[in-house]
């Protein structure tokens, strides 16, 4: 059988195993990749490849960055840092129409700078902001939508687990990916805030103004931002200046988070244990995904399918941006059905060489893809952030949360279009670091 | 079945605590390396030890993550099937993964034995590293055990629960 055809068949089998057996994405990629490799090369070579690949991936120094950054995020999640951030933002914006929702996005932006997970960001801010917005009679369509979409900032703003995985899978510099995510995350946050302003202008009942605070209180509240800023500056600043490797930055972030939160007793022993357990689980899941993708990638590489697809797409007499649009639509639709991380890992072996063949800058392309895939976290039917908020506020209908998130989807799409038109927004900081 | 479940839980708990211990060691070692490097010189072998400790952290959490359904799966279609169909599909899923990870564990154990017999050592610290390789193999076997318990629970669980 033609090798490329075997590759296509492998992808069909993988989709079947994923959707009909419900096999975890990482396991499915490893099993199908192994079987395909055994068919194309030999059974013995496949067994040997899988064993060695799992050992070398698990013991790779570069991958030790994963558990450290995840632990840093979970420590922040369990420590109450987010509450202080929200308080500061609340003091500054709470008295505006829709001010509490704006404060939520502001606090999300800051919390995302120390936590790399969108679900952890949504869960943390939801637990703090939803009761406040309920208290001031915010419409649930605005409050739930704000929390759901604000969480997505966690995947674009460094340190982002998604960007770490992309960096490891495509052998790009994690530092440059992190730096490339800063301005897009800020832009996305501004567009979310604009969305809130427009919604509250059209219907002021959605977000009634909260109590006013004086300048003294506002300035005093700024102390709440210092801890998070200090952690962010140390971690990302250290990476930017070349003082740390990404792994060292993760460890430094963990230590600093502990120094900041343990003496004030905001992070309890139980909080630390819970953070460790959650981090071990999530980083194990991420390792399995990366290893599965590597094994599946080896199978695809022997079929040469990714290169054939890339060459074919590059030779088409159409604009690369038309092909990019098709890729982004696939990511948008795929992200609706498969978890963002899972879908990214699944598609990178095909779409990354394709983007390279089309001449796209790797960091810019990675950020664009991350942005689009992240939208899947707020769209039906598997929008993970939606379920996080539903768990926090069971009285809000699932349909209402999905509808409210759709207000903000437009902001995500506009942000992506702006980044496509002005790639400098992504590239300016990584280029400065060169 | 219950005994197997208990053994699996106990193993996962022990391995999880050990994974946590190695994670703490990774943080302390990296932190110490950063500080000592500023005043004197880097701690030798930090990079290679970090890699091996990381391998243990991940491998020892494999079973716990599977037991807690921590791996990303696409269940959107599966959830629409009848209870019986779902049970059969899950059974096939667990069986394939169980065999796969048992085979992987066995292959890695063979590799570890080769490392032991040839006296392979690390580049910087010049120490043996096959115990870490055996550790990854153990992690795969424990994951396979958890999948076996899942499989048995699927078909025997209810009956045992009623009895």
Boltz contact constraints between the chains, C-beta under 6 A:
constraints:
  - contact:
      token1: [A, 18]
      token2: [B, 74]
      max_distance: 6.0
  - contact:
      token1: [A, 19]
      token2: [B, 74]
      max_distance: 6.0
  - contact:
      token1: [A, 19]
      token2: [B, 77]
      max_distance: 6.0
  - contact:
      token1: [A, 21]
      token2: [B, 89]
      max_distance: 6.0
  - contact:
      token1: [A, 21]
      token2: [B, 92]
      max_distance: 6.0
  - contact:
      token1: [A, 21]
      token2: [B, 93]
      max_distance: 6.0
  - contact:
      token1: [A, 22]
      token2: [B, 73]
      max_distance: 6.0
  - contact:
      token1: [A, 22]
      token2: [B, 75]
      max_distance: 6.0
  - contact:
      token1: [A, 22]
      token2: [B, 78]
      max_distance: 6.0
  - contact:
      token1: [A, 23]
      token2: [B, 93]
      max_distance: 6.0
  - contact:
      token1: [A, 24]
      token2: [B, 71]
      max_distance: 6.0
  - contact:
      token1: [A, 24]
      token2: [B, 73]
      max_distance: 6.0
  - contact:
      token1: [A, 25]
      token2: [B, 72]
      max_distance: 6.0
  - contact:
      token1: [A, 27]
      token2: [B, 97]
      max_distance: 6.0
  - contact:
      token1: [A, 31]
      token2: [B, 100]
      max_distance: 6.0
  - contact:
      token1: [A, 47]
      token2: [B, 107]
      max_distance: 6.0
  - contact:
      token1: [A, 50]
      token2: [B, 104]
      max_distance: 6.0
  - contact:
      token1: [A, 51]
      token2: [B, 104]
      max_distance: 6.0
  - contact:
      token1: [A, 51]
      token2: [B, 107]
      max_distance: 6.0
  - contact:
      token1: [A, 51]
      token2: [B, 108]
      max_distance: 6.0
  - contact:
      token1: [A, 51]
      token2: [B, 111]
      max_distance: 6.0
  - contact:
      token1: [A, 54]
      token2: [B, 104]
      max_distance: 6.0
  - contact:
      token1: [A, 55]
      token2: [B, 108]
      max_distance: 6.0
  - contact:
      token1: [A, 55]
      token2: [B, 133]
      max_distance: 6.0
  - contact:
      token1: [A, 55]
      token2: [B, 136]
      max_distance: 6.0
  - contact:
      token1: [A, 58]
      token2: [B, 55]
      max_distance: 6.0
  - contact:
      token1: [A, 58]
      token2: [B, 58]
      max_distance: 6.0
  - contact:
      token1: [A, 58]
      token2: [B, 59]
      max_distance: 6.0
  - contact:
      token1: [A, 58]
      token2: [B, 136]
      max_distance: 6.0
  - contact:
      token1: [A, 59]
      token2: [B, 51]
      max_distance: 6.0
  - contact:
      token1: [A, 59]
      token2: [B, 52]
      max_distance: 6.0
  - contact:
      token1: [A, 59]
      token2: [B, 55]
      max_distance: 6.0
  - contact:
      token1: [A, 60]
      token2: [B, 51]
      max_distance: 6.0
  - contact:
      token1: [A, 61]
      token2: [B, 47]
      max_distance: 6.0
  - contact:
      token1: [A, 61]
      token2: [B, 50]
      max_distance: 6.0
  - contact:
      token1: [A, 61]
      token2: [B, 51]
      max_distance: 6.0
  - contact:
      token1: [A, 64]
      token2: [B, 50]
      max_distance: 6.0
  - contact:
      token1: [A, 64]
      token2: [B, 54]
      max_distance: 6.0
  - contact:
      token1: [A, 67]
      token2: [B, 23]
      max_distance: 6.0
  - contact:
      token1: [A, 67]
      token2: [B, 57]
      max_distance: 6.0
  - contact:
      token1: [A, 248]
      token2: [B, 30]
      max_distance: 6.0
  - contact:
      token1: [A, 248]
      token2: [B, 34]
      max_distance: 6.0
  - contact:
      token1: [A, 251]
      token2: [B, 27]
      max_distance: 6.0
  - contact:
      token1: [A, 251]
      token2: [B, 30]
      max_distance: 6.0
  - contact:
      token1: [A, 251]
      token2: [B, 31]
      max_distance: 6.0
  - contact:
      token1: [A, 254]
      token2: [B, 27]
      max_distance: 6.0
  - contact:
      token1: [A, 255]
      token2: [B, 31]
      max_distance: 6.0
  - contact:
      token1: [A, 276]
      token2: [B, 20]
      max_distance: 6.0
  - contact:
      token1: [A, 280]
      token2: [B, 19]
      max_distance: 6.0
  - contact:
      token1: [A, 280]
      token2: [B, 61]
      max_distance: 6.0
  - contact:
      token1: [A, 281]
      token2: [B, 65]
      max_distance: 6.0
  - contact:
      token1: [A, 281]
      token2: [B, 68]
      max_distance: 6.0
  - contact:
      token1: [A, 281]
      token2: [B, 70]
      max_distance: 6.0
  - contact:
      token1: [A, 284]
      token2: [B, 58]
      max_distance: 6.0
  - contact:
      token1: [A, 284]
      token2: [B, 61]
      max_distance: 6.0
  - contact:
      token1: [A, 284]
      token2: [B, 62]
      max_distance: 6.0
  - contact:
      token1: [A, 284]
      token2: [B, 65]
      max_distance: 6.0
  - contact:
      token1: [A, 285]
      token2: [B, 65]
      max_distance: 6.0
  - contact:
      token1: [A, 285]
      token2: [B, 70]
      max_distance: 6.0
  - contact:
      token1: [A, 285]
      token2: [B, 71]
      max_distance: 6.0
  - contact:
      token1: [A, 287]
      token2: [B, 58]
      max_distance: 6.0
  - contact:
      token1: [A, 337]
      token2: [B, 76]
      max_distance: 6.0
  - contact:
      token1: [A, 338]
      token2: [B, 74]
      max_distance: 6.0
  - contact:
      token1: [A, 339]
      token2: [B, 72]
      max_distance: 6.0
  - contact:
      token1: [A, 342]
      token2: [B, 72]
      max_distance: 6.0
